[in-house]
């Protein structure tokens, strides 16, 4: 549109020379013809200053420049409402995943029970607790969170191992490990022979030092070696008391093969499918050349491991015990 047509369309009250110059300067060019002046609202022809047009949004296309992006940033800062910025990828927190570790990339990987707290509640476990630190670190398990179970064989051949304190010592070592892994520092313990003879919970209390001997003495007759009964008892307790998917390490002690191998294999195979986070670490008491342990040596289920503690398990150091039990467990 020609500038003269724009001036004629304005009311006579706005026709001073200064306003005509302003209208002429703001008139659209021939490249972008504007709508006829008759369609424009009357307010546009008054002497009131026009509102500052909103800035065009910055597009992150090939035509966007660094200066334009910087200008947009400063405009937002001036308004007091800076746009939120995404955190760098390195600062995004991680979950612990299958390992059960504390969430967050930089989360501290520390024992569930600090050493001072353990010394106050169960000082006799200090040596075993301290010894567990290196094997946990060497297997990248420091900071892992898991529940601990202990299964104790009460078949008749186990009598010497209760009498010499081997069963009680194993329980203490397991409880010290639980202090690293379980915020509740509790070990659910299953005594089994032909059937499940009894259960108890080990905790960081003064009576832990005699708990196994006291319970064993009250359970009466010792029977055979029914692995499957103990496996089923562990899983039943897990289902009733532990959140699904929680990693579990079962220290399963025995001095021989199961008296019924087929039910034992079936129970362990079914457990691998129904409870994949429950791991059975078998600890054998007895002579290394005992053919009874061939069953455990040849067991191929993915949720089991075998560690031979020998005929005098109390002579093992705590470190050797933890290295054997943790050798292949990776929650």
N, C-alpha and C positions, 0 to 999 in steps of 0.2 A: 504494500500500500504506500502511496505517496505521502510524505509528511503533511502536505497541505490538507489532504482529506481528513487526517486525524485531527488537525486543528479545528476544522470546520465542524466536526462532530461534537466538540466540547461545548458546554453551555457558555453564554456570554459572561457570566460571573467569574469564570476562570480563565479569561482570554487575555491576561496580561502578558507582557513580552517575556518575562522570566519563565512563566509556566510553558509558553510555546516552545522555548528553547529546550526545556526539560523533556517535553513530550517528544520533540524531534529527536533528541538524543536516545530516548528509550524505545523508539519505534522499531519494530522487527525489520530485518533485512529482507531482501528479495529471496534469499535462500530458504527462509522458513516463513512463508506468508502467514500472517495472523488472521484470526476471525474478524469479520467486519466490526468496526467500532460501535455500530448500533446495537450489537449483541452484548457489549461489555457492560457490567453493572455500573450504576451511576456513581458509586463510591469511588471508583477508580479515577474520576476526573476532579476530585476535590483537592484542596491544598494540603491535606493531611499526608504525612510521609508514608510511603508504602512499606509494608512489613518486609523484613529481610528474608529472602527466599531460603527455604530449607536446603542445606548442602546435599548435593547428589551423593547417594551411597557409594562407598568405595568398592569396586568390584575386584576380586582377586584373579582377574584374567590377565592376559598378556599385556594389556594396556595400562594396568595398575603400576604405579611407580613407587619407589621407596619413600619419596617425599609425600605422596598422597596418603600412604598408610601411616606415616608418622604424624601428618596433620590430623587424621582421624583420631589417632590415639590421644593427641594433646587436646582435641576438642572434647573427648569424653572425660579426660582428667579435669578440664576446666569446669565441666558441669557437675563434678563431684561424684560421678557414677562410672568409674572405669570398668570396662568389660572384663569379666572373669577370664582368666587364662588357664588353660589346661596344664596340669602338673607334668613335668618331664617324665618320660617313661621310667627313668631310673628311680623316681620318687613314688611310683605307684606301689601300694602295699601288696604283698603276696600272701596267699593262704599257705598253711602248712602242708596241704596235700596229703598224700598217702602216708607220708612220714610222720604225721601227727605232731609236727614241730610248731612252736609258737608262730602266730601269724605276723606277717610283716618282714621285709627283707632284713631290716636292721634290729628286729626284736631280739632281746638278749636270750641266748641259749644257755640256760642255767638249770640246775636241779630243781625239781618240784618242791623239795624240802631243803632249805638252806642248812649248811653244816651246824651253825650255832643252835638252830632249833632242834636238830637231831641230837646234839650233845646234851641238850637240856632234858629231852624226853626219853631218849634211849641211848645213853652214852656208851654202852657195851657194843653198839653197832658201828662206832666211829671208824675202826680199822677197816672193816669190810666196806663201809660206805666210801671211804677215801680210795680204797683199792679199785672200786668200780669206775672211777673217773676216767682212767686211761683207756680201758677197753671200750667204754662208751665213745670216747673221743676218736679212737682208732677206727671204729666202725661207723663214724658220722652219726651217732645216735644221741649225742649230747643235746639236751633240750627236748628230746622226744617225750610225748605224753602217751601213756598206755596203762592198762590195768594189768596187774600181776595175779596169777593163780599158781598154787602149788598142789601137786598131786603126789601123795605118799603111798607107796606100796606097803600093805600089811599082810602079805602072804607069810606063811610060817617061816620061810627061809630068811625073812627080814629081821627076825628077832635079834641077832647080834648087832645089827646096825642101829636099832633103837637102844640097845643096852649100852653101846659105847658112845652114844651121843651123836652119831653121824646124821641121823634124821633131824635132830634138833639143830645141829650146825648148818645143815642145808636150809632149814627154815629161816635161820638168822641171816644167811647170805641173801636169800630171796627177798626178805623184808628190807634189807639195806638197799637192794636194787630198786625196790618199789619206792623208796624215799626219793630216788632220782627221777622216776618216771611217772608216778601217780600222785596228784595233788592231795589225795586222801591218804596216801601211804598205807594202804590196806592190802593184805594178801588173803584172798579167800582160799582156804585149804580143804582138800578132799582126801580123806583116808579111804582106801579101797582094798578089798581082797576078793572074795567071791562076789560080793556086792559092795555097795557104798557103805562103809562101816560108820562114818560120821563126818562132820564138817565143823570148821571153826574159822574165825577171822583173826589174822595176826595184825596187830597195830603197834605203833610206837609208844608202848606203855611198858612199865617195868616188868610185867609178867610175861613178856615175849620170850624171855630167856628159859622158861620152863614150860611154856604153853604146849608144845608138841608132846613132851614126855607126859604131862598131866592128862591131856586128852587121850593119848594112846593107852595109858594105864586103865582108863575107864571104858574102853571099847570092847573088852572081852576077847573072845576067841579069834585067832588069826586063820585066814582061809587060803583060797587059791589066788590066781592073778587074772582077774577079768578086766582087761583094758577098757573094753567097750562101756562097762558100767561107769567108769570114771570119766570117760569122754562125754557121755550123755549127761552126767551130773554137772560138768563144767558148762556145757552149752545151755542147760536148763537154768542155771544160775545167771549166766550171761543174759539170756533173754528176759529174765525177770528183773534184773538189777542194773544193767549197763545199756547205755544208748547204742542203738544199732550203728554199726560201722566203726565203733571204737576199737583201736588196736589192742590186742591182748597177747601177752606172752605167758604161756603155761609151762612151768618147770615141772616136767612129768618124770618122777623118780621111780625106778623099778630095779629089781635084781634078777630079772629073767624075762623070758618070752611070755606072751599071753597064753593062758591055758586054752583059749578058744581063738585061734588066729583069724578065722573067717569073720566072726562078728567084730573083732578088733579092726581089721582092715576095712570092713564095710562102714563102721562108725567113723573112722578117720577120713575115708573117702567122701562120705556124705557131709562131714563137717567142712571139708575144703570147699564144697559147693554152697552149702547153706550159710556158713560163717567164714568167709574168706579172710577176714581180718584176725582170726584166732589162730595162733601159731603154737604148736606143741614141740617144745625142746626136750627130748628124752635124755635123762641123765641116768646112766647105768652104774650100779654098784656091783662089783664082782670081778672075777678074774678075766683078763682080756681074751683068753682063748676059750672062754665059755661059749659053746655052740648055741646056747639059748639066745645070745645076742645077734645071731645071724638074721633073725626076723627084723630087728631094727636096722641092721646094716643094709639090708636089701629093700627096705621100705621106700617106695618111690612116690608117695603122696607129696604134693607141693607144699603142704602145711606142716611138715615135720622135719626135725633134724635129730641127730644122734651124737651124744657126747659121752665118752667112756671115762668115768671118774676113778675107775680102778677098784681094787679090793680094800683099800684103806683111804676112802675119800676125805677123811679129816686131815690127811697129810698134804692134800692139795693146798696151795696158797689161794687166797681169795682172788687174786688176779688171774690165776690159771682157771679157776672155776668160771669167772665172768667171761674170759676169752672163749671158753668152750661153749657156754650157753648162748652167747651173743654172736657166734661165728657166722651164722647164715640168716639170722632174723633181720629182715628189713621191712618194717611196717610202712 
